[in-house]
Amino acid sequence: MNYGKLWGISVSPGDPEWMTLKGLNRFRSTSVIAMPQNRKGEPGMAYRIVKQYLELHQKLVPLYLPFVVDRGILTQAWNDAVSEILPFLKDGLDVAFISEGDVSFFSTFSYIAQTLNQREPEISIEAIPGVCSPLAAAAALKTPLSIWDEKVAILPALHNLDELENVLDWTEVLILMKVGSVFGKVWTILEKKNLLDRSSLVEWVGWDTQKVFENIQNLKDYQPPYFSILIVRKTDYSFRDKKS
């Protein structure tokens, strides 16, 4: 059987111009586009990023992929998603799954690809890398993410908050993903460590609603949105404009 290929295409955290040339070329040449949809059944953020690049001949396949932590619910959603795209692949059509950020960085594509590989190991899968949100956040802050021999730690804050103090003891750069739900607790820990002035917050990076806080000293009672990244950098290597 002449199967199609599943492509994972990284479409950036928000700015459509951050999509790579390879990702854009593959996106435009693939006739079936699979994408996450929101709770209302509408195409999600990845679609909003790439919709200006869509061609008239392309078929959109929204996939319901809930924001939950229940492994059973997620496993069923991944299997359902594979069942949606499998008929196209078996008909010899390539399918492009578009993912906000990078397909290898906390992306649902990884689970869908693994599920497909388990069910139909003969179908080829290929990932196209792109800009992930920590890199975009560092650019927005006008600072390198890491230099020289700096150690970098990345924590999905919701799952690893108990490890925060231990990680701060050995890393030079700490990235906390989707920090909104635990921001108050994180702020208290960073105050204890005297790191509030070394901690920066970026919300909705790459979107029109992007907001940047160079430090979080005055944000004790602030509530960031879900899509927020906090970067703790123990040393200052920023190239921000100096204010007189």
Backbone hydrogen bonds in HBPLUS format (Angstrom, degrees):
<---DONOR---> <-ACCEPTOR-->    atom                        ^
c    i                          cat <-CA-CA->   ^        H-A-AA   ^      H-
h    n   atom  resd res      DA  || num        DHA   H-A  angle D-A-AA Bond
n    s   type  num  typ     dist DA aas  dist angle  dist       angle   num
A0004-GLY N   A0089-LEU O   2.76 MM  85  4.44 159.4  1.81 132.0 139.0     1
A0095-VAL N   A0005-LYS O   2.95 MM  90  6.32 158.8  2.00 150.8 155.7     2
A0006-LEU N   A0124-SER O   2.99 MM 118  6.36 165.1  2.02 160.4 158.0     3
A0126-GLU N   A0006-LEU O   2.93 MM 120  6.40 158.1  1.97 162.5 168.6     4
A0007-TRP N   A0095-VAL O   2.76 MM  88  6.07 170.9  1.77 165.7 168.2     5
A0097-PHE N   A0007-TRP O   2.72 MM  90  6.01 169.9  1.73 173.6 169.9     6
A0008-GLY N   A0126-GLU O   2.83 MM 118  6.23 155.4  1.89 151.5 157.3     7
A0128-ILE N   A0008-GLY O   2.77 MM 120  5.98 161.2  1.80 172.3 172.8     8
A0009-ILE N   A0097-PHE O   2.88 MM  88  6.05 169.5  1.89 156.0 159.6     9
A0099-SER N   A0009-ILE O   2.97 MM  90  6.13 161.0  2.01 165.6 163.2    10
A0010-SER N   A0128-ILE O   3.29 MM 118  6.12 147.0  2.40 150.7 159.5    11
A0011-VAL N   A0099-SER O   2.97 MM  88  5.90 167.5  1.98 160.1 157.8    12
A0012-SER N   A0101-GLY O   3.36 MM  89  4.09 152.5  2.44 130.9 123.7    13
A0101-GLY N   A0012-SER O   2.69 MM  89  4.09 173.8  1.70  99.2  99.7    14
A0018-TRP N   A0015-ASP O   2.99 MM   3  5.60 165.7  2.01 121.2 125.9    15
A0019-MET N   A0016-PRO O   3.27 MM   3  5.78 167.0  2.28 113.2 116.8    16
A0024-LEU N   A0020-THR O   2.89 MM   4  6.11 161.8  1.92 151.0 156.0    17
A0025-ASN N   A0021-LEU O   2.84 MM   4  5.98 165.2  1.86 151.7 156.0    18
A0026-ARG N   A0022-LYS O   2.96 MM   4  6.08 164.4  1.99 148.9 153.4    19
A0027-PHE N   A0023-GLY O   2.89 MM   4  5.97 155.1  1.95 143.9 151.7    20
A0028-ARG N   A0024-LEU O   2.96 MM   4  6.16 164.1  1.99 152.7 155.7    21
A0029-SER N   A0025-ASN O   3.15 MM   4  6.26 137.4  2.34 139.1 150.0    22
A0030-THR N   A0027-PHE O   3.39 MM   3  5.48 163.8  2.42 104.1 108.8    23
A0059-LYS N   A0031-SER O   2.74 MM  28  6.11 165.6  1.76 166.4 164.6    24
A0096-ALA N   A0032-VAL O   2.90 MM  64  6.27 168.5  1.91 163.1 165.4    25
A0033-ILE N   A0059-LYS O   2.83 MM  26  6.08 171.6  1.83 167.3 169.9    26
A0061-VAL N   A0033-ILE O   2.76 MM  28  5.96 157.6  1.81 160.0 157.7    27
A0034-ALA N   A0096-ALA O   2.77 MM  62  5.89 158.0  1.82 140.7 148.3    28
A0098-ILE N   A0034-ALA O   3.02 MM  64  6.45 157.7  2.07 171.8 169.7    29
A0035-MET N   A0061-VAL O   3.17 MM  26  6.39 154.2  2.24 142.4 142.4    30
A0063-LEU N   A0035-MET O   2.72 MM  28  5.82 150.3  1.81 160.3 163.2    31
A0044-GLY N   A0036-PRO O   3.03 MM   8  5.66 161.1  2.06 144.6 138.5    32
A0037-GLN N   A0063-LEU O   2.89 MM  26  5.61 133.5  2.11 151.5 144.6    33
A0038-ASN N   A0042-GLU O   2.64 MM   4  5.39 160.1  1.67 164.8 165.6    34
A0041-GLY N   A0038-ASN O   2.96 MM   3  5.40 162.6  1.99 119.3 122.5    35
A0048-ARG N   A0044-GLY O   3.27 MM   4  6.64 154.2  2.34 144.5 151.9    36
A0049-ILE N   A0045-MET O   3.08 MM   4  6.38 141.8  2.23 148.4 158.2    37
A0049-ILE N   A0046-ALA O   3.20 MM   3  5.21 128.1  2.48  94.2 107.4    38
A0050-VAL N   A0046-ALA O   3.23 MM   4  6.55 153.8  2.30 148.4 154.2    39
A0051-LYS N   A0047-TYR O   2.87 MM   4  5.55 127.3  2.15 156.7 165.6    40
A0053-TYR N   A0050-VAL O   2.80 MM   3  5.44 157.6  1.84 125.2 132.7    41
A0054-LEU N   A0051-LYS O   3.27 MM   3  5.30 162.5  2.30 103.9 109.2    42
A0058-GLN N   A0055-GLU O   3.20 MM   3  5.65 161.9  2.23 114.5 120.0    43
A0074-LEU N   A0070-ASP O   3.03 MM   4  6.29 163.6  2.06 155.9 161.0    44
A0075-THR N   A0071-ARG O   2.84 MM   4  5.95 162.5  1.87 149.9 154.7    45
A0076-GLN N   A0072-GLY O   3.14 MM   4  6.32 158.7  2.18 145.4 150.5    46
A0077-ALA N   A0073-ILE O   3.01 MM   4  6.26 152.7  2.08 143.5 151.5    47
A0078-TRP N   A0074-LEU O   2.85 MM   4  6.16 156.1  1.91 156.3 162.4    48
A0079-ASN N   A0075-THR O   3.01 MM   4  6.23 159.7  2.05 146.7 152.2    49
A0080-ASP N   A0076-GLN O   2.86 MM   4  6.06 155.3  1.92 147.7 155.0    50
A0081-ALA N   A0077-ALA O   2.90 MM   4  6.09 152.7  1.98 144.1 151.6    51
A0082-VAL N   A0078-TRP O   3.00 MM   4  6.28 159.4  2.05 149.0 153.8    52
A0083-SER N   A0079-ASN O   2.98 MM   4  6.22 154.9  2.04 145.4 152.6    53
A0084-GLU N   A0080-ASP O   3.03 MM   4  6.33 136.7  2.23 140.3 151.6    54
A0084-GLU N   A0081-ALA O   3.09 MM   3  5.10 127.4  2.38  94.5 108.4    55
A0085-ILE N   A0081-ALA O   3.21 MM   4  6.60 150.8  2.30 149.4 155.8    56
A0086-LEU N   A0082-VAL O   2.87 MM   4  5.78 141.8  2.02 152.5 162.5    57
A0089-LEU N   A0085-ILE O   3.27 MM   4  6.61 162.3  2.31 153.4 158.4    58
A0090-LYS N   A0086-LEU O   2.90 MM   4  6.12 157.5  1.95 158.7 165.0    59
A0091-ASP N   A0087-PRO O   3.05 MM   4  6.19 127.9  2.33 133.6 146.4    60
A0091-ASP N   A0088-PHE O   3.09 MM   3  5.04 133.6  2.31  94.4 107.6    61
A0093-LEU N   A0088-PHE O   3.01 MM   5  5.37 157.5  2.06 156.2 149.1    62
A0092-GLY N   A0089-LEU O   3.07 MM   3  5.20 157.1  2.12 105.2 110.1    63
A0105-PHE N   A0102-ASP O   3.15 MM   3  5.43 167.6  2.16 114.6 118.3    64
A0110-SER N   A0107-SER O   3.23 MM   3  5.89 144.7  2.36 113.6 119.6    65
A0111-TYR N   A0108-THR O   3.03 MM   3  5.45 123.9  2.36 108.8 121.6    66
A0112-ILE N   A0108-THR O   3.10 MM   4  6.45 161.1  2.14 156.8 162.7    67
A0113-ALA N   A0109-PHE O   2.79 MM   4  5.90 164.5  1.81 157.8 162.0    68
A0114-GLN N   A0110-SER O   3.01 MM   4  6.14 155.8  2.07 138.8 145.6    69
A0115-THR N   A0111-TYR O   2.89 MM   4  6.03 159.3  1.93 145.3 151.2    70
A0116-LEU N   A0112-ILE O   2.88 MM   4  6.07 162.5  1.91 150.5 155.2    71
A0117-ASN N   A0113-ALA O   2.92 MM   4  6.08 159.6  1.96 146.9 152.9    72
A0118-GLN N   A0114-GLN O   3.00 MM   4  6.22 146.7  2.11 144.9 153.3    73
A0119-ARG N   A0115-THR O   3.07 MM   4  6.32 150.9  2.16 145.9 153.6    74
A0120-GLU N   A0116-LEU O   2.70 MM   4  5.70 169.2  1.71 162.3 165.7    75
A0123-ILE N   A0120-GLU O   3.08 MM   3  5.91 172.6  2.08 130.0 132.4    76
A0135-LEU N   A0132-CYS O   3.16 MM   3  5.75 124.0  2.49 115.7 127.8    77
A0136-ALA N   A0132-CYS O   3.19 MM   4  6.47 159.1  2.24 150.3 156.7    78
A0137-ALA N   A0133-SER O   2.78 MM   4  5.93 154.8  1.84 153.7 160.9    79
A0138-ALA N   A0134-PRO O   2.98 MM   4  6.16 156.2  2.04 144.5 150.1    80
A0139-ALA N   A0135-LEU O   3.11 MM   4  6.37 155.7  2.17 144.1 150.4    81
A0140-ALA N   A0136-ALA O   2.96 MM   4  6.25 153.7  2.03 145.6 152.9    82
A0141-LEU N   A0137-ALA O   2.96 MM   4  6.21 143.1  2.10 144.3 154.5    83
A0143-THR N   A0138-ALA O   3.10 MM   5  5.44 165.2  2.12 149.8 153.5    84
A0142-LYS N   A0139-ALA O   3.05 MM   3  4.92 152.5  2.13  98.8 107.4    85
A0239-PHE N   A0142-LYS O   2.78 MM  97  5.49 167.0  1.80 158.0 161.1    86
A0150-GLU N   A0147-ILE O   3.00 MM   3  5.82 168.4  2.01 146.8 150.5    87
A0172-GLU N   A0151-LYS O   3.15 MM  21  5.44 145.9  2.27 130.6 140.5    88
A0173-VAL N   A0151-LYS O   3.08 MM  22  6.31 149.6  2.17 165.1 167.3    89
A0153-ALA N   A0173-VAL O   2.91 MM  20  6.35 157.6  1.96 158.1 165.2    90
A0175-ILE N   A0153-ALA O   2.82 MM  22  6.19 157.7  1.87 159.0 166.7    91
A0155-LEU N   A0175-ILE O   2.85 MM  20  6.21 168.3  1.86 173.4 176.8    92
A0177-MET N   A0155-LEU O   2.98 MM  22  6.29 164.5  2.01 154.9 159.9    93
A0159-HIS N   A0156-PRO O   2.88 MM   3  5.84 147.8  1.98 136.4 142.7    94
A0160-ASN N   A0156-PRO O   3.28 MM   4  6.18 143.6  2.42 143.1 150.9    95
A0163-GLU N   A0160-ASN O   2.97 MM   3  5.49 147.7  2.08 114.7 124.2    96
A0164-LEU N   A0161-LEU O   3.05 MM   3  5.24 162.3  2.08 111.0 116.7    97
A0167-VAL N   A0163-GLU O   2.98 MM   4  6.15 163.9  2.01 163.9 169.2    98
A0168-LEU N   A0164-LEU O   2.99 MM   4  6.19 155.8  2.04 152.3 159.1    99
A0169-ASP N   A0166-ASN O   3.14 MM   3  5.34 143.6  2.27 100.4 110.9   100
A0170-TRP N   A0167-VAL O   3.11 MM   3  5.70 150.5  2.20 113.9 121.1   101
A0171-THR N   A0167-VAL O   3.07 MM   4  6.09 153.7  2.14 165.2 173.1   102
A0234-LYS N   A0172-GLU O   3.06 MM  62  5.52 174.0  2.07 166.4 168.3   103
A0174-LEU N   A0232-VAL O   2.83 MM  58  4.96 159.5  1.88 143.2 150.3   104
A0232-VAL N   A0174-LEU O   2.76 MM  58  4.96 167.4  1.78 152.7 157.1   105
A0176-LEU N   A0230-LEU O   2.84 MM  54  5.12 166.3  1.86 155.3 159.9   106
A0230-LEU N   A0176-LEU O   3.05 MM  54  5.12 166.0  2.07 146.4 150.6   107
A0178-LYS N   A0228-SER O   2.85 MM  50  4.92 108.5  2.37 154.0 173.2   108
A0179-VAL N   A0228-SER O   3.38 MM  49  5.85 148.2  2.49 125.2 131.6   109
A0182-VAL N   A0179-VAL O   3.10 MM   3  5.72 148.1  2.20 119.9 128.8   110
A0183-PHE N   A0180-GLY O   3.38 MM   3  5.13 173.1  2.38 104.9 106.1   111
A0186-VAL N   A0182-VAL O   2.99 MM   4  6.20 161.7  2.02 158.9 164.9   112
A0187-TRP N   A0183-PHE O   2.78 MM   4  5.94 162.6  1.81 156.9 161.5   113
A0188-THR N   A0184-GLY O   3.18 MM   4  6.41 155.9  2.24 142.7 148.1   114
A0189-ILE N   A0185-LYS O   3.15 MM   4  6.44 157.9  2.20 146.7 152.1   115
A0190-LEU N   A0186-VAL O   2.92 MM   4  6.18 163.1  1.95 158.7 163.4   116
A0191-GLU N   A0187-TRP O   2.89 MM   4  6.10 146.3  2.00 146.4 156.0   117
A0192-LYS N   A0188-THR O   3.06 MM   4  6.29 158.7  2.11 146.3 151.4   118
A0193-LYS N   A0189-ILE O   3.06 MM   4  6.36 141.3  2.22 140.9 151.6   119
A0195-LEU N   A0190-LEU O   2.84 MM   5  5.08 175.4  1.85 156.6 156.2   120
A0194-ASN N   A0191-GLU O   3.02 MM   3  4.96 160.1  2.06 104.7 110.3   121
A0198-ARG N   A0195-LEU O   3.02 MM   3  5.05 149.1  2.12 101.8 111.6   122
A0199-SER N   A0196-LEU O   3.34 MM   3  5.16 163.4  2.37 102.6 104.3   123
A0216-ILE N   A0196-LEU O   3.36 MM  20  5.56 160.4  2.40 152.6 149.5   124
A0233-ARG N   A0198-ARG O   2.91 MM  35  5.49 164.9  1.94 164.2 162.4   125
A0200-SER N   A0231-ILE O   2.85 MM  31  5.24 164.8  1.87 146.5 150.6   126
A0231-ILE N   A0200-SER O   2.85 MM  31  5.24 156.7  1.90 148.4 156.0   127
A0201-LEU N   A0213-PHE O   2.95 MM  12  5.03 154.9  2.01 142.1 149.8   128
A0213-PHE N   A0201-LEU O   2.80 MM  12  5.03 164.9  1.82 160.9 162.3   129
A0202-VAL N   A0229-ILE O   2.89 MM  27  5.31 161.0  1.92 155.3 161.7   130
A0229-ILE N   A0202-VAL O   2.86 MM  27  5.31 159.8  1.90 152.0 158.9   131
A0203-GLU N   A0211-LYS O   2.85 MM   8  5.11 168.5  1.86 155.7 159.6   132
A0211-LYS N   A0203-GLU O   3.10 MM   8  5.11 151.6  2.19 131.7 137.6   133
A0204-TRP N   A0227-PHE O   2.96 MM  23  5.59 170.0  1.97 167.8 167.9   134
A0207-TRP N   A0204-TRP O   3.08 MM   3  5.65 162.9  2.11 141.4 141.7   135
A0210-GLN N   A0207-TRP O   3.06 MM   3  5.27 158.4  2.11 115.0 115.3   136
A0219-LEU N   A0216-ILE O   3.15 MM   3  5.14 163.8  2.18 116.2 114.9   137
A0222-TYR N   A0219-LEU O   3.09 MM   3  4.93 166.7  2.11 108.8 111.7   138
A0228-SER N   A0226-TYR O   3.02 MM   2  5.75 127.2  2.31 107.2  92.0   139
